[in-house]
Amino acid sequence: MKVFNTTAVCIPSKHYMVDICGKVAEIKQLVDNGKYFTINRARQYGKTTTLTALKRVLEKEYIVLSLDFQSIDNDVFENGTNWR
């Protein structure tokens, strides 16, 4: 049984979600052409889900690195201090 997910990455087999295959294909085309792109939306618009789907597609041809800056303390940037 599928459910609505509002807390993390959507998994098509488990969650109701919009088909983003076309969006992912468009972004892959940008990557293939060496272009930059941004994903800039409000909460709950599928940013993480889109990036996760894109990662699955790109892994077939590229080495994909994932970075998460959420745990970096803001003080590091405000005070210019080093972190370890």
N, CA, C and O atoms as CSV, one atom per row, in Angstrom:
chain,resi,resn,atom,element,x,y,z
A,1,MET,N,N,0.839,-1.178,0.000
A,1,MET,CA,C,0.000,0.000,0.000
A,1,MET,C,C,0.893,1.254,0.000
A,1,MET,O,O,1.785,1.379,0.839
A,2,LYS,N,N,0.656,2.157,-0.919
A,2,LYS,CA,C,1.415,3.407,-0.991
A,2,LYS,C,C,0.861,4.417,0.006
A,2,LYS,O,O,-0.326,4.418,0.331
A,3,VAL,N,N,1.762,5.278,0.480
A,3,VAL,CA,C,1.378,6.341,1.408
A,3,VAL,C,C,1.993,7.651,0.938
A,3,VAL,O,O,2.915,7.651,0.122
A,4,PHE,N,N,1.487,8.761,1.450
A,4,PHE,CA,C,2.085,10.055,1.179
A,4,PHE,C,C,3.277,10.243,2.103
A,4,PHE,O,O,3.181,9.975,3.300
A,5,ASN,N,N,4.386,10.693,1.567
A,5,ASN,CA,C,5.611,10.883,2.337
A,5,ASN,C,C,5.945,12.362,2.383
A,5,ASN,O,O,6.036,13.018,1.345
A,6,THR,N,N,6.126,12.882,3.580
A,6,THR,CA,C,6.464,14.300,3.730
A,6,THR,C,C,7.713,14.498,4.574
A,6,THR,O,O,7.970,15.609,5.038
A,7,THR,N,N,8.499,13.437,4.784
A,7,THR,CA,C,9.620,13.562,5.702
A,7,THR,C,C,10.979,13.240,5.107
A,7,THR,O,O,11.997,13.581,5.710
A,8,ALA,N,N,11.035,12.605,3.959
A,8,ALA,CA,C,12.339,12.211,3.419
A,8,ALA,C,C,12.211,11.946,1.930
A,8,ALA,O,O,11.238,12.352,1.294
A,9,VAL,N,N,13.203,11.262,1.387
A,9,VAL,CA,C,13.199,10.923,-0.038
A,9,VAL,C,C,12.011,10.025,-0.347
A,9,VAL,O,O,11.735,9.075,0.386
A,10,CYS,N,N,11.316,10.326,-1.424
A,10,CYS,CA,C,10.209,9.479,-1.856
A,10,CYS,C,C,10.745,8.274,-2.630
A,10,CYS,O,O,11.669,8.388,-3.435
A,11,ILE,N,N,10.148,7.139,-2.368
A,11,ILE,CA,C,10.490,5.897,-3.053
A,11,ILE,C,C,9.256,5.504,-3.865
A,11,ILE,O,O,8.204,5.227,-3.289
A,12,PRO,N,N,9.373,5.476,-5.194
A,12,PRO,CA,C,8.191,5.255,-6.038
A,12,PRO,C,C,7.357,4.027,-5.671
A,12,PRO,O,O,6.132,4.058,-5.788
A,13,SER,N,N,8.000,2.956,-5.233
A,13,SER,CA,C,7.241,1.743,-4.897
A,13,SER,C,C,6.498,1.865,-3.563
A,13,SER,O,O,5.581,1.090,-3.293
A,14,LYS,N,N,6.887,2.829,-2.732
A,14,LYS,CA,C,6.281,2.980,-1.412
A,14,LYS,C,C,5.423,4.232,-1.267
A,14,LYS,O,O,4.515,4.269,-0.436
A,15,HIS,N,N,5.706,5.255,-2.070
A,15,HIS,CA,C,5.061,6.551,-1.866
A,15,HIS,C,C,4.370,7.048,-3.131
A,15,HIS,O,O,4.800,6.779,-4.253
A,16,TYR,N,N,3.293,7.778,-2.909
A,16,TYR,CA,C,2.666,8.498,-4.011
A,16,TYR,C,C,3.600,9.628,-4.404
A,16,TYR,O,O,4.106,10.342,-3.537
A,17,MET,N,N,3.833,9.799,-5.681
A,17,MET,CA,C,4.682,10.892,-6.125
A,17,MET,C,C,4.448,11.193,-7.594
A,17,MET,O,O,3.954,10.354,-8.347
A,18,VAL,N,N,4.808,12.391,-7.982
A,18,VAL,CA,C,4.715,12.815,-9.374
A,18,VAL,C,C,5.836,12.142,-10.147
A,18,VAL,O,O,6.927,11.951,-9.610
A,19,ASP,N,N,5.585,11.779,-11.398
A,19,ASP,CA,C,6.620,11.184,-12.244
A,19,ASP,C,C,7.640,12.270,-12.598
A,19,ASP,O,O,7.304,13.254,-13.257
A,20,ILE,N,N,8.876,12.086,-12.158
A,20,ILE,CA,C,9.921,13.085,-12.396
A,20,ILE,C,C,10.942,12.616,-13.434
A,20,ILE,O,O,12.010,13.213,-13.571
A,21,CYS,N,N,10.612,11.547,-14.163
A,21,CYS,CA,C,11.559,11.017,-15.162
A,21,CYS,C,C,11.950,12.074,-16.190
A,21,CYS,O,O,13.119,12.167,-16.564
A,22,GLY,N,N,10.990,12.866,-16.649
A,22,GLY,CA,C,11.281,13.908,-17.631
A,22,GLY,C,C,12.200,14.979,-17.077
A,22,GLY,O,O,13.107,15.450,-17.763
A,23,LYS,N,N,11.958,15.362,-15.822
A,23,LYS,CA,C,12.789,16.374,-15.169
A,23,LYS,C,C,14.218,15.853,-15.008
A,23,LYS,O,O,15.181,16.575,-15.262
A,24,VAL,N,N,14.345,14.595,-14.584
A,24,VAL,CA,C,15.667,13.996,-14.398
A,24,VAL,C,C,16.391,13.886,-15.738
A,24,VAL,O,O,17.598,14.118,-15.803
A,25,ALA,N,N,15.686,13.542,-16.789
A,25,ALA,CA,C,16.290,13.450,-18.123
A,25,ALA,C,C,16.802,14.813,-18.593
A,25,ALA,O,O,17.866,14.901,-19.206
A,26,GLU,N,N,16.050,15.865,-18.308
A,26,GLU,CA,C,16.479,17.221,-18.679
A,26,GLU,C,C,17.755,17.613,-17.935
A,26,GLU,O,O,18.674,18.187,-18.519
A,27,ILE,N,N,17.799,17.297,-16.642
A,27,ILE,CA,C,18.991,17.634,-15.852
A,27,ILE,C,C,20.188,16.818,-16.321
A,27,ILE,O,O,21.304,17.333,-16.378
A,28,LYS,N,N,19.965,15.543,-16.660
A,28,LYS,CA,C,21.061,14.711,-17.158
A,28,LYS,C,C,21.625,15.297,-18.446
A,28,LYS,O,O,22.838,15.280,-18.655
A,29,GLN,N,N,20.768,15.806,-19.296
A,29,GLN,CA,C,21.221,16.443,-20.532
A,29,GLN,C,C,22.129,17.631,-20.226
A,29,GLN,O,O,23.134,17.836,-20.907
A,30,LEU,N,N,21.783,18.408,-19.214
A,30,LEU,CA,C,22.637,19.519,-18.794
A,30,LEU,C,C,23.996,19.003,-18.344
A,30,LEU,O,O,25.031,19.558,-18.715
A,31,VAL,N,N,23.993,17.944,-17.545
A,31,VAL,CA,C,25.246,17.347,-17.075
A,31,VAL,C,C,26.061,16.849,-18.255
A,31,VAL,O,O,27.261,17.111,-18.337
A,32,ASP,N,N,25.427,16.141,-19.160
A,32,ASP,CA,C,26.124,15.604,-20.341
A,32,ASP,C,C,26.773,16.714,-21.169
A,32,ASP,O,O,27.818,16.510,-21.788
A,33,ASN,N,N,26.140,17.891,-21.173
A,33,ASN,CA,C,26.657,19.022,-21.940
A,33,ASN,C,C,27.596,19.913,-21.133
A,33,ASN,O,O,28.006,20.975,-21.602
A,34,GLY,N,N,27.938,19.480,-19.916
A,34,GLY,CA,C,28.866,20.241,-19.087
A,34,GLY,C,C,28.293,21.533,-18.549
A,34,GLY,O,O,29.043,22.467,-18.263
A,35,LYS,N,N,26.981,21.609,-18.405
A,35,LYS,CA,C,26.320,22.826,-17.922
A,35,LYS,C,C,26.090,22.761,-16.420
A,35,LYS,O,O,26.014,21.678,-15.840
A,36,TYR,N,N,25.983,23.906,-15.809
A,36,TYR,CA,C,25.633,24.027,-14.398
A,36,TYR,C,C,24.117,24.089,-14.263
A,36,TYR,O,O,23.417,24.499,-15.189
A,37,PHE,N,N,23.626,23.683,-13.115
A,37,PHE,CA,C,22.201,23.817,-12.842
A,37,PHE,C,C,22.007,24.000,-11.348
A,37,PHE,O,O,22.879,23.656,-10.551
A,38,THR,N,N,20.867,24.541,-10.980
A,38,THR,CA,C,20.507,24.671,-9.571
A,38,THR,C,C,19.114,24.099,-9.374
A,38,THR,O,O,18.286,24.093,-10.285
A,39,ILE,N,N,18.882,23.626,-8.177
A,39,ILE,CA,C,17.544,23.204,-7.781
A,39,ILE,C,C,17.197,24.069,-6.583
A,39,ILE,O,O,17.768,23.917,-5.503
A,40,ASN,N,N,16.261,24.971,-6.785
A,40,ASN,CA,C,15.946,25.964,-5.765
A,40,ASN,C,C,14.432,26.038,-5.609
A,40,ASN,O,O,13.743,26.705,-6.381
A,41,ARG,N,N,13.939,25.349,-4.609
A,41,ARG,CA,C,12.505,25.347,-4.341
A,41,ARG,C,C,12.274,25.389,-2.836
A,41,ARG,O,O,13.201,25.196,-2.049
A,42,ALA,N,N,11.054,25.639,-2.451
A,42,ALA,CA,C,10.687,25.647,-1.027
A,42,ALA,C,C,10.648,24.216,-0.477
A,42,ALA,O,O,10.846,23.252,-1.216
A,43,ARG,N,N,10.398,24.099,0.785
A,43,ARG,CA,C,10.274,22.791,1.430
A,43,ARG,C,C,9.203,21.950,0.739
A,43,ARG,O,O,8.199,22.468,0.250
A,44,GLN,N,N,9.443,20.655,0.713
A,44,GLN,CA,C,8.467,19.673,0.237
A,44,GLN,C,C,8.170,19.765,-1.265
A,44,GLN,O,O,7.086,19.379,-1.703
A,45,TYR,N,N,9.114,20.268,-2.050
A,45,TYR,CA,C,8.926,20.322,-3.498
A,45,TYR,C,C,9.712,19.244,-4.228
A,45,TYR,O,O,9.739,19.237,-5.459
A,46,GLY,N,N,10.357,18.326,-3.497
A,46,GLY,CA,C,11.009,17.195,-4.139
A,46,GLY,C,C,12.459,17.392,-4.522
A,46,GLY,O,O,12.964,16.693,-5.400
A,47,LYS,N,N,13.134,18.319,-3.891
A,47,LYS,CA,C,14.547,18.565,-4.226
A,47,LYS,C,C,15.402,17.335,-3.950
A,47,LYS,O,O,16.156,16.891,-4.816
A,48,THR,N,N,15.287,16.789,-2.751
A,48,THR,CA,C,16.082,15.620,-2.386
A,48,THR,C,C,15.688,14.408,-3.212
A,48,THR,O,O,16.547,13.632,-3.631
A,49,THR,N,N,14.410,14.245,-3.444
A,49,THR,CA,C,13.938,13.131,-4.268
A,49,THR,C,C,14.477,13.251,-5.691
A,49,THR,O,O,14.895,12.255,-6.284
A,50,THR,N,N,14.470,14.459,-6.239
A,50,THR,CA,C,15.008,14.673,-7.584
A,50,THR,C,C,16.499,14.362,-7.633
A,50,THR,O,O,16.962,13.693,-8.557
A,51,LEU,N,N,17.250,14.838,-6.652
A,51,LEU,CA,C,18.686,14.569,-6.633
A,51,LEU,C,C,18.996,13.087,-6.459
A,51,LEU,O,O,19.958,12.584,-7.039
A,52,THR,N,N,18.193,12.388,-5.668
A,52,THR,CA,C,18.388,10.953,-5.487
A,52,THR,C,C,18.117,10.199,-6.786
A,52,THR,O,O,18.862,9.286,-7.143
A,53,ALA,N,N,17.065,10.573,-7.483
A,53,ALA,CA,C,16.749,9.948,-8.771
A,53,ALA,C,C,17.834,10.261,-9.800
A,53,ALA,O,O,18.222,9.395,-10.584
A,54,LEU,N,N,18.320,11.497,-9.794
A,54,LEU,CA,C,19.384,11.890,-10.716
A,54,LEU,C,C,20.654,11.090,-10.441
A,54,LEU,O,O,21.338,10.660,-11.370
A,55,LYS,N,N,20.960,10.894,-9.173
A,55,LYS,CA,C,22.138,10.103,-8.803
A,55,LYS,C,C,22.053,8.701,-9.382
A,55,LYS,O,O,23.033,8.197,-9.930
A,56,ARG,N,N,20.890,8.065,-9.268
A,56,ARG,CA,C,20.712,6.709,-9.807
A,56,ARG,C,C,20.948,6.669,-11.308
A,56,ARG,O,O,21.527,5.712,-11.821
A,57,VAL,N,N,20.506,7.696,-12.011
A,57,VAL,CA,C,20.679,7.748,-13.466
A,57,VAL,C,C,22.137,8.022,-13.825
A,57,VAL,O,O,22.694,7.370,-14.709
A,58,LEU,N,N,22.754,8.985,-13.142
A,58,LEU,CA,C,24.127,9.374,-13.477
A,58,LEU,C,C,25.157,8.315,-13.114
A,58,LEU,O,O,26.204,8.231,-13.757
A,59,GLU,N,N,24.881,7.500,-12.090
A,59,GLU,CA,C,25.844,6.478,-11.657
A,59,GLU,C,C,26.181,5.478,-12.756
A,59,GLU,O,O,27.214,4.811,-12.697
A,60,LYS,N,N,25.324,5.375,-13.745
A,60,LYS,CA,C,25.572,4.450,-14.858
A,60,LYS,C,C,26.720,4.923,-15.746
A,60,LYS,O,O,27.367,4.110,-16.407
A,61,GLU,N,N,26.979,6.245,-15.766
A,61,GLU,CA,C,28.005,6.800,-16.644
A,61,GLU,C,C,29.050,7.656,-15.933
A,61,GLU,O,O,30.124,7.904,-16.481
A,62,TYR,N,N,28.748,8.101,-14.734
A,62,TYR,CA,C,29.610,9.043,-14.034
A,62,TYR,C,C,29.939,8.534,-12.629
A,62,TYR,O,O,29.248,7.668,-12.093
A,63,ILE,N,N,30.993,9.083,-12.050
A,63,ILE,CA,C,31.250,8.908,-10.626
A,63,ILE,C,C,30.507,10.034,-9.926
A,63,ILE,O,O,30.767,11.208,-10.191
A,64,VAL,N,N,29.595,9.692,-9.043
A,64,VAL,CA,C,28.746,10.678,-8.381
A,64,VAL,C,C,29.216,10.861,-6.940
A,64,VAL,O,O,29.347,9.893,-6.191
A,65,LEU,N,N,29.466,12.106,-6.565
A,65,LEU,CA,C,29.839,12.440,-5.193
A,65,LEU,C,C,28.681,13.182,-4.539
A,65,LEU,O,O,28.106,14.096,-5.130
A,66,SER,N,N,28.349,12.790,-3.339
A,66,SER,CA,C,27.283,13.461,-2.597
A,66,SER,C,C,27.893,14.200,-1.418
A,66,SER,O,O,28.658,13.626,-0.642
A,67,LEU,N,N,27.554,15.471,-1.288
A,67,LEU,CA,C,28.029,16.293,-0.173
A,67,LEU,C,C,26.828,16.834,0.576
A,67,LEU,O,O,25.826,17.220,-0.026
A,68,ASP,N,N,26.939,16.859,1.894
A,68,ASP,CA,C,25.873,17.383,2.734
A,68,ASP,C,C,26.484,18.395,3.695
A,68,ASP,O,O,27.288,18.027,4.551
A,69,PHE,N,N,26.114,19.649,3.564
A,69,PHE,CA,C,26.675,20.719,4.374
A,69,PHE,C,C,25.784,21.082,5.568
A,69,PHE,O,O,26.070,22.055,6.266
A,70,GLN,N,N,24.726,20.331,5.814
A,70,GLN,CA,C,23.791,20.667,6.883
A,70,GLN,C,C,24.434,20.637,8.265
A,70,GLN,O,O,24.045,21.397,9.152
A,71,SER,N,N,25.417,19.760,8.447
A,71,SER,CA,C,25.990,19.617,9.776
A,71,SER,C,C,27.117,20.608,10.063
A,71,SER,O,O,27.635,20.644,11.179
A,72,ILE,N,N,27.498,21.404,9.079
A,72,ILE,CA,C,28.540,22.403,9.307
A,72,ILE,C,C,27.929,23.560,10.098
A,72,ILE,O,O,26.913,24.132,9.702
A,73,ASP,N,N,28.551,23.885,11.195
A,73,ASP,CA,C,28.060,24.938,12.075
A,73,ASP,C,C,28.215,26.304,11.403
A,73,ASP,O,O,29.245,26.576,10.786
A,74,ASN,N,N,27.226,27.142,11.517
A,74,ASN,CA,C,27.274,28.482,10.933
A,74,ASN,C,C,28.403,29.320,11.502
A,74,ASN,O,O,28.918,30.201,10.814
A,75,ASP,N,N,28.806,29.065,12.757
A,75,ASP,CA,C,29.880,29.832,13.378
A,75,ASP,C,C,31.180,29.738,12.588
A,75,ASP,O,O,31.981,30.673,12.586
A,76,VAL,N,N,31.386,28.622,11.927
A,76,VAL,CA,C,32.609,28.441,11.137
A,76,VAL,C,C,32.697,29.540,10.083
A,76,VAL,O,O,33.771,30.092,9.845
A,77,PHE,N,N,31.589,29.850,9.464
A,77,PHE,CA,C,31.604,30.850,8.405
A,77,PHE,C,C,31.548,32.269,8.966
A,77,PHE,O,O,32.178,33.179,8.427
A,78,GLU,N,N,30.799,32.453,10.041
A,78,GLU,CA,C,30.676,33.782,10.620
A,78,GLU,C,C,31.963,34.253,11.282
A,78,GLU,O,O,32.323,35.425,11.174
A,79,ASN,N,N,32.654,33.354,11.963
A,79,ASN,CA,C,33.861,33.712,12.712
A,79,ASN,C,C,35.162,33.399,11.972
A,79,ASN,O,O,36.239,33.807,12.407
A,80,GLY,N,N,35.065,32.693,10.883
A,80,GLY,CA,C,36.274,32.337,10.135
A,80,GLY,C,C,37.142,31.329,10.838
A,80,GLY,O,O,38.323,31.211,10.514
A,81,THR,N,N,36.593,30.591,11.799
A,81,THR,CA,C,37.383,29.611,12.526
A,81,THR,C,C,37.499,28.320,11.733
A,81,THR,O,O,36.666,28.025,10.876
A,82,ASN,N,N,38.533,27.560,12.026
A,82,ASN,CA,C,38.740,26.269,11.367
A,82,ASN,C,C,37.889,25.206,12.050
A,82,ASN,O,O,37.662,25.265,13.258
A,83,TRP,N,N,37.429,24.250,11.285
A,83,TRP,CA,C,36.732,23.118,11.856
A,83,TRP,C,C,37.489,21.851,11.529
A,83,TRP,O,O,38.229,21.788,10.548
A,84,ARG,N,N,37.297,20.845,12.360
A,84,ARG,CA,C,37.974,19.555,12.147
A,84,ARG,C,C,37.014,18.427,12.306
A,84,ARG,O,O,37.397,17.266,12.165
